[in-house]
Structures are given as structure tokens and as C-alpha cells.
Amino acid sequence: MIRTITKSFLIFSFVALIGCGGSGGLILTPVENIDSVPLKISDLTDAEKKNWGHLDLAADTIPGMSVDKAYDEIIKNKKGKKVIVAVLDSGIDLDHEDLDGVIWTNTDEKPGNNKDDDNNGYVDDIHGYNFLGESYNEQLEYVRMLRLNIGDQATLAKARAKLDEEYTSAEQNKMRYEQILQAVKSADAEVKEYLGKESYTKEDVTGIEATTEAMQRNKSVLLQMYSFKESIPK
């Protein structure tokens, strides 16, 4: 897929905005001919746009993940078998919609009775076992814990305190960034009027002979913007 990347800058040394956009075309050259045949570009059909990830570079001339080819050539009429997958992680959201109806359940264990009903050495291992003990919720984002009311009151109180602290800091940063943005916009407008053109370069700004405090400030703001842009790795 062909992509174009653009960079823009708005504030001193705080924010870089990077955007990506696709061209809408894909390379349509079979993989074995990549080195010998010039690449050709073609727009995707509506069906291909919805299904391109299932297609195959060699078979369909579209670089997908070859899902359809795998079903046709490997899986064919084979029937699947139920597979239980064990996940060793720092925690799982058992109520997540993607796990609804598929999460493993230990039917030999009675939930919530604080007993090892199946005598396997683990108490209340209904969907697996919590080896983290009291640290069970430590991997969860504090905002998510508050939204879903996860954890005891002490844990939720700590999460609320952290949210309040970071929210205040974020509000202060937002106000500072907005002030800087307004300074950049004002400097941009005044320099355009001073130079008499809608587009200017760093050399144009450097060459401004500022005779007023306001223009000196505008020049300083914009030169800092150019300096910030030049410091961004390419």
C-alpha cells in the first residue's frame, strides 16, 4: 500500500502532530515477478476493500493475509476440534465481550464458597486461578477500574486520587498548550500581513527587521517553531 506522511507543528517543544493517509491503491504484482516486472497500481473494488485482508498476493495480486487460501488449500473440509487455551498473564477481564460464551469454566468447582471442591489444590478456580493474590487488580488502568467499579473501596480510593491528580495536571497542560497555540496563530497572521504573502519560509522570518516589541515576539515565536520542527527525527 502506498502511503504519504506529513508532519506539522503548532507549539514550542510540546506537541508534534503526525498524520498518515492511504492512496487507495495496492501493488498488484505477483510475488514471483516483483523483481522483474514493473509494479502496477489499481483501485480496489468495494468487495476487495471489505475483504482485502483475506486475500493473497500471488493468487489475488492483493497483499492480504491469505486467509481464503488457507481455508481452500489447508483446512478444506476438515472439522475443527475444541481446544482449551491457557493464558498466563497478569489478569483477564472475564466479563469482556470477546470472552462471552467461550471462557473455560471448571464445572467441578463451586464458585464463591472458599473451598477446594475438586481437590486440585486451588480454591475457587472457576475460570483458572489467581496467583497474584492481593495484587490481582494491579495491572488494570485506574480509570477503567473506576468506570467498572473493580476492586475494594481502598483500591478504588487510590484510583480516584490518582485520577484527580492527573486530571488537574492535564487541565493545566491543556491551558498552557492553548495559550501557546494562540500565540503561534497570532504571530503567523501578523507575519503574513507584514510580509504581504500567505506562505513564507524560515529565511523570510529570519530576515524580518523587527522594530516593535510585538513583531520581535512574533519573530521569536515562529523561529522557535522552525527550530522545533527541525529537531523532529525524519
Phi, psi and omega in degrees: 000136180271135182228152172241142181236131179238151177235143175220159180225145184231332185229162191317275181229031186251321191228134170236128180255120182241128181236147178235143176220145180268155181276342181091357180244155177235153176293127184244050180241125178308144188300325183288345181254007185305320185275346186244344183243133178303141180294145176239146184244140179212144176289147178281146173284168179300320180295319180292326178297325181278337190236007189300328181295341180270351187272175188233140183298312183287319184279324186244357186058027177229123186283074175265205181258010176061032181295313180299320180295321179296318178295318184288321188258337184249308184281313179047240183262013180293143179262140182281158176244147179294129181236129176263123182255127177268131179248119176257106186211182182272011177147150180227137175278099184294342180265006181295141185298330180289342180261356182298121177086354182236352181290136181292140179232129178277100185286348179272358181247138177263119186294139170079005182264002177059034179230154176268080187296324183265005176054038177260006178096357182235132182271131177055042177275073184286312180240024187127197183222143180268104180272358181272350179063233183288350181270017188305318186268007187294337183271354183276145176292136186298327179294320179293323178299318180291319182295321183262001180057050181264131177104170179280179185296323180295318180294317180293326178295320177294320179295319179296318179297320179293319178298314180299319180295312183287330178294317179299317179296319180295320178298318179295317178297320179299315179297319181293318180295321179295322177296318179295318180299317179296322178296319179293315179299317180295316179297319179299314182295317183289325179289322176300317179293321181295317181279341180075030178207155185277340181232136181217167182245174177298324179295323178298316182292318180298326183280356180292128175266093185286117180257356179235159179296323181295316180290326176297322178293318178299317180297317181296317180299312184290323178294327175293325177295316178297320180296321179294317180299319183290340181276349181284125180300139180263000000 
